[in-house]
Amino acid sequence: MVNPEFKQNALKAILLCALAAPVLAVLTSCASSTAKDPNKEEWIELFNGKDLSNWTVKISGFELNDNAFNTFRVEDGMMKMRYDQYKEFNNHFGHIFYNGGPYSHYRMKVEYRFVGEQVKGGPGWALRNNGIMYHTQDPKTMGLKQDFPGSIEYQLLGGDGVNPRPTGNLCTPATHVVFNGKFTEDHIINSNSDTYHGDQWVTAELVVHGSEKAEHFINGKKVLEYTDLQWDNRTPNTGGYIALQAESHPTDFRRVTLLNLEGCMDKKAKNFKSYFVKNKQDACQY
């Protein structure tokens, strides 16, 4: 004869298991789908909002990682380029390089704004002027007094309060591109963006596929496209490092994020992503 109390406890256990099973199944399914979702974009926050631990500073006239005059700093959760400790600019153009990379195929989003007044002695053309330098040379290879790294520059411009002044332009320090189907030696190619006066935040987005092509977006609108990224010697510029400029006007960056488009493109792999455009077979996980 079965003990009534034992029977009752057994029924309770069965009931609890029956109730818990669907919940566990849902949780397991969610966890599994999240881990294996090939469409979920995995953005990397290059700037952590706290410090510059993932970055390398190079200022013209100073050794690598000498953050002269506290030019680059983090305050209020923002990366700031400031000149309050300068007596005069003296062509101390600065760049801060992300330590990751090199990268070749990716999307990048940067939220920036210009603030305050330009430092004394800053060149007129650098008023409310900064940039995202990409496909750059290794910062370790820059000369002591080198003003700009060899790179492709996604130029950031703020309005002067009066005149039209597009942002998201292209500059080519030691590089060239093909624009509208023709090779060009023009150092600056303007975008068709709107002008952003004052201290308003702007979102700049870059999509680059190695040396093949690059697209610039401002606040979600495509404003420029070019192809055949190359060095001065006409060899393809297939990739490199990423840097932000300090070109003499105070600037804030509150977000710098990157989506790598290079990775495992084998659908059988655990880390396959549908948005990858360049295969990296040795990155596949099975």
C-alpha positions as CSV (number, residue, x, y, z in Angstrom):
1,M,0.0,0.0,0.0
2,V,1.3,3.4,-1.0
3,N,1.7,5.9,1.9
4,P,-0.9,8.7,1.3
5,E,1.6,11.4,2.3
6,F,4.2,10.0,-0.1
7,K,1.6,9.9,-2.9
8,Q,0.6,13.5,-2.2
9,N,4.2,14.7,-2.3
10,A,4.8,12.8,-5.5
11,L,1.8,14.5,-7.2
12,K,3.1,17.9,-6.0
13,A,6.5,17.2,-7.5
14,I,5.0,16.1,-10.8
15,L,2.8,19.2,-10.9
16,L,5.8,21.5,-10.2
17,C,7.8,19.9,-12.9
18,A,5.0,20.2,-15.4
19,L,4.6,23.9,-14.6
20,A,8.3,24.6,-14.7
21,A,9.0,22.7,-17.9
22,P,7.5,25.3,-20.3
23,V,9.2,28.1,-18.5
24,L,12.6,26.3,-18.7
25,A,12.0,25.5,-22.3
26,V,11.3,29.2,-23.1
27,L,14.3,30.4,-21.2
28,T,16.5,27.8,-22.9
29,S,15.1,28.7,-26.3
30,C,15.7,32.4,-25.7
31,A,19.3,31.8,-24.5
32,S,20.0,29.5,-27.5
33,S,18.5,31.9,-30.0
34,T,20.3,34.9,-28.5
35,A,23.7,33.1,-28.6
36,K,23.2,31.8,-32.1
37,D,21.3,34.7,-33.7
38,P,23.3,35.4,-36.9
39,N,21.5,38.7,-37.4
40,K,22.3,40.3,-34.0
41,E,24.8,43.0,-34.5
42,E,27.7,43.0,-32.1
43,W,28.9,46.6,-31.8
44,I,32.1,47.4,-29.9
45,E,32.2,50.5,-27.7
46,L,35.6,51.9,-28.5
47,F,35.2,54.6,-25.9
48,N,34.2,53.3,-22.4
49,G,33.0,56.7,-21.1
50,K,35.4,56.5,-18.2
51,D,39.0,56.9,-19.2
52,L,41.5,56.7,-22.1
53,S,42.8,53.2,-21.2
54,N,42.1,51.8,-24.7
55,W,43.7,54.7,-26.6
56,T,47.2,55.9,-27.6
57,V,48.0,59.7,-27.9
58,K,50.3,61.2,-30.5
59,I,50.7,65.0,-30.6
60,S,53.0,66.6,-33.1
61,G,56.3,67.6,-31.4
62,F,55.9,65.2,-28.6
63,E,56.7,61.5,-28.1
64,L,54.0,58.8,-28.4
65,N,51.7,58.7,-25.4
66,D,52.8,62.2,-24.1
67,N,49.4,63.8,-23.6
68,A,50.9,67.3,-23.6
69,F,48.9,70.1,-22.0
70,N,46.2,67.5,-21.0
71,T,44.8,67.9,-24.6
72,F,42.8,64.6,-24.4
73,R,40.7,64.0,-21.3
74,V,37.5,62.4,-20.1
75,E,35.0,64.5,-18.2
76,D,31.2,64.0,-17.7
77,G,31.3,60.7,-19.6
78,M,32.8,62.4,-22.7
79,M,36.1,62.3,-24.5
80,K,37.2,65.9,-24.8
81,M,39.8,67.7,-26.8
82,R,40.7,70.9,-24.9
83,Y,43.2,73.8,-25.1
84,D,42.8,75.6,-21.8
85,Q,46.4,74.7,-20.8
86,Y,47.9,76.0,-24.1
87,K,49.5,79.4,-24.3
88,E,49.4,79.1,-28.1
89,F,48.7,76.3,-30.5
90,N,52.1,76.1,-32.2
91,N,50.9,73.5,-34.7
92,H,50.6,70.8,-32.0
93,F,48.1,68.8,-34.0
94,G,47.0,65.8,-32.0
95,H,45.5,62.4,-32.7
96,I,44.3,59.7,-30.3
97,F,44.4,56.2,-31.7
98,Y,42.2,53.2,-30.6
99,N,44.4,50.4,-29.5
100,G,42.4,47.7,-31.3
101,G,42.9,46.8,-34.9
102,P,43.9,47.1,-37.6
103,Y,40.5,47.0,-39.2
104,S,39.5,46.7,-42.8
105,H,35.8,46.2,-43.2
106,Y,33.4,47.8,-40.7
107,R,30.7,50.3,-39.8
108,M,31.6,53.1,-37.3
109,K,29.4,55.6,-35.5
110,V,30.6,58.7,-33.7
111,E,28.6,61.3,-31.9
112,Y,30.4,64.7,-31.7
113,R,30.0,68.4,-31.2
114,F,32.1,71.5,-31.3
115,V,32.2,73.8,-28.3
116,G,33.8,77.0,-27.2
117,E,36.5,79.1,-28.9
118,Q,39.4,78.0,-31.0
119,V,42.8,78.1,-29.3
120,K,45.1,81.1,-30.0
121,G,47.3,80.5,-33.0
122,G,45.0,77.8,-34.5
123,P,44.9,78.0,-38.3
124,G,41.8,79.7,-39.8
125,W,40.9,76.6,-41.8
126,A,40.8,74.6,-38.5
127,L,37.9,76.6,-37.0
128,R,35.3,74.0,-35.8
129,N,37.3,71.4,-37.8
130,N,38.2,67.9,-36.7
131,G,38.2,64.4,-38.1
132,I,37.9,60.7,-37.9
133,M,41.1,59.3,-39.3
134,Y,40.8,55.7,-40.6
135,H,42.9,53.2,-42.5
136,T,45.8,55.0,-40.8
137,Q,49.4,54.1,-40.4
138,D,50.5,52.5,-37.1
139,P,50.9,55.4,-34.6
140,K,54.3,53.9,-33.6
141,T,55.6,54.7,-37.1
142,M,54.8,58.4,-36.9
143,G,57.6,60.9,-36.8
144,L,58.1,63.2,-33.8
145,K,57.0,66.3,-35.7
146,Q,54.6,64.6,-38.1
147,D,51.3,66.6,-38.1
148,F,48.9,64.0,-39.5
149,P,49.1,60.2,-39.9
150,G,48.9,58.8,-43.4
151,S,45.2,57.9,-43.6
152,I,41.8,58.6,-45.0
153,E,40.1,61.4,-43.1
154,Y,36.3,61.6,-42.5
155,Q,36.3,65.3,-41.9
156,L,34.0,66.9,-39.3
157,L,33.1,70.5,-39.7
158,G,30.9,72.8,-37.6
159,G,29.0,75.8,-39.0
160,D,30.4,79.3,-38.5
161,G,27.0,80.6,-37.7
162,V,26.5,82.2,-41.1
163,N,27.7,80.3,-44.1
164,P,26.9,76.9,-45.6
165,R,29.5,74.5,-44.4
166,P,29.0,70.8,-45.0
167,T,30.4,68.1,-42.6
168,G,31.2,64.5,-43.4
169,N,33.7,65.5,-46.1
170,L,36.8,63.7,-47.3
171,C,40.5,64.6,-46.8
172,T,43.4,62.6,-48.1
173,P,46.7,62.9,-46.1
174,A,49.2,60.8,-48.1
175,T,46.3,59.0,-49.8
176,H,44.0,59.2,-52.8
177,V,40.6,57.8,-53.9
178,V,38.4,57.5,-57.0
179,F,35.5,59.8,-56.9
180,N,32.6,59.7,-59.4
181,G,34.5,57.1,-61.3
182,K,37.7,59.2,-61.7
183,F,41.0,59.1,-59.9
184,T,41.5,62.4,-58.1
185,E,44.4,64.2,-56.5
186,D,42.0,66.7,-54.7
187,H,42.9,66.8,-51.0
188,I,39.3,67.7,-50.0
189,I,36.1,66.5,-51.4
190,N,32.9,68.1,-49.9
191,S,29.9,66.1,-49.0
192,N,26.3,67.2,-49.6
193,S,25.4,67.3,-45.9
194,D,23.5,70.0,-44.1
195,T,25.3,72.7,-42.1
196,Y,25.3,72.3,-38.3
197,H,25.8,75.6,-36.5
198,G,26.4,76.0,-32.8
199,D,27.1,73.3,-30.2
200,Q,24.6,70.7,-31.4
201,W,25.4,67.0,-31.4
202,V,25.8,65.3,-34.7
203,T,26.1,61.6,-35.6
204,A,28.7,60.7,-38.1
205,E,28.7,57.2,-39.6
206,L,31.3,55.5,-41.8
207,V,30.9,52.3,-43.8
208,V,34.1,51.0,-45.3
209,H,34.9,47.8,-47.3
210,G,38.7,47.6,-47.3
211,S,40.1,49.5,-50.2
212,E,37.0,48.9,-52.4
213,K,34.7,51.7,-51.2
214,A,33.6,53.9,-48.4
215,E,30.4,55.7,-47.6
216,H,29.8,58.7,-45.2
217,F,26.5,59.3,-43.4
218,I,25.4,62.3,-41.3
219,N,22.5,61.8,-39.0
220,G,21.5,58.8,-41.0
221,K,21.7,60.5,-44.4
222,K,24.2,59.3,-47.0
223,V,26.3,62.3,-48.0
224,L,29.4,61.0,-49.8
225,E,30.8,57.8,-51.5
226,Y,34.1,57.0,-53.1
227,T,36.1,54.0,-54.1
228,D,39.6,52.6,-54.7
229,L,41.2,53.8,-51.5
230,Q,45.0,54.0,-52.0
231,W,48.3,55.4,-50.8
232,D,50.2,58.1,-52.6
233,N,52.3,55.4,-54.3
234,R,49.0,54.0,-55.8
235,T,49.1,50.8,-53.7
236,P,45.6,49.9,-52.2
237,N,44.9,51.1,-48.7
238,T,43.2,48.0,-47.5
239,G,42.9,48.8,-43.8
240,G,44.6,50.2,-40.7
241,Y,44.0,51.9,-37.4
242,I,41.4,54.4,-36.2
243,A,42.0,57.8,-34.7
244,L,40.2,61.0,-33.6
245,Q,41.7,64.4,-34.2
246,A,42.5,67.4,-32.0
247,E,43.0,70.1,-34.7
248,S,42.9,73.2,-32.5
249,H,39.1,73.6,-31.8
250,P,37.6,72.2,-28.6
251,T,35.5,69.1,-29.4
252,D,33.4,66.6,-27.4
253,F,32.9,62.9,-28.4
254,R,30.3,61.1,-26.3
255,R,30.1,57.8,-28.3
256,V,32.6,56.0,-30.5
257,T,31.4,52.5,-31.6
258,L,32.3,50.0,-34.3
259,L,30.7,47.0,-36.0
260,N,33.3,44.7,-37.5
261,L,32.1,43.4,-40.9
262,E,34.9,40.9,-41.2
263,G,34.5,37.5,-39.5
264,C,33.4,33.9,-40.0
265,M,31.0,33.5,-43.0
266,D,30.6,29.8,-42.6
267,K,26.9,29.2,-41.8
268,K,27.8,26.0,-39.9
269,A,30.0,27.9,-37.4
270,K,28.6,29.1,-34.0
271,N,29.9,32.6,-34.6
272,F,28.5,33.1,-38.2
273,K,27.0,36.5,-38.8
274,S,24.8,37.3,-41.7
275,Y,26.1,40.9,-42.0
276,F,29.8,40.0,-42.5
277,V,31.1,41.0,-45.9
278,K,34.6,39.6,-45.7
279,N,35.4,36.1,-44.6
280,K,37.9,35.3,-41.8
281,Q,38.0,31.6,-41.8
282,D,40.5,31.2,-38.9
283,A,38.0,33.0,-36.7
284,C,35.3,30.3,-37.1
285,Q,34.2,28.4,-34.0
286,Y,32.5,25.0,-34.3
